Amino acid sequence: MTGSKVTMMRIDRPFYELVTTRLGPFGIVWWQTDHGPRVRQTLLKTGHEPIEQVINNCYPRVVRNTCQAIQDLANRLKSFLQGDALSFDLENIALEICSSFQYSVLMAEYAIPRGWVSSYGRIANHIRVSGGGRAVGHALATNPFPIIIPCHRAVRMNGELGGYQGGSPMKRALLAMEGVEFDRTGKVMMKKVFY
């Protein structure tokens, strides 16, 4: 995919599957299309509200269901969150819902290897948006596909964590699981910086 919009007919209503992990429950919201399942969003538990309620609030007609491709994705998410070094195929991910700018940011983020970090400003420079660190931060804050697109690997230039949909403790846990080191003040030690 080169950033152009892909038109795929959605069939009927949204579905969801739940993934129980050591970092808490995740939801996968997807539609069946004429070309197979398309993941519309992965949702992290962020507050006290149960993840199923969060999903139902966002997608009122949603029904719990799965298929082989979604179950495979759920299993890979579990494995990733147990510390397995793996990446995710984007074939069934509905990147066409993103603006062209967000798509560029997400693809830059997707390219950051496990155990590495980058900064919002570095990503902005990489995609040729001078002074676009805040815009990159916003694009990552609204990433519809956390974990699949590893937005936890973007931090502030000074090593502070910055924001994360699942909260700072989850972001820190994900980075630590990948071997990223922190100094005594809790900042990322910027040893392996991408871009």
Secondary structure, 3 states (H helix, E strand, C coil): CCCCCCCCCEEEEEEEEEEEECCEEEEEEEEEECCEEEEEEEEECCCCCCHHHHHHHHCCCCEECCCHHHHHHHHHHHHHHCCCCCCCCCCCECHHHCCHHHHHHHHHHHCCCCCCEEEHHHHHHHCCCCCCHHHHHHHHHCCCCECCECHHHEECCCCCCCCCCCCHHHHHHHHHHCCCCECCCCCECCCCECC
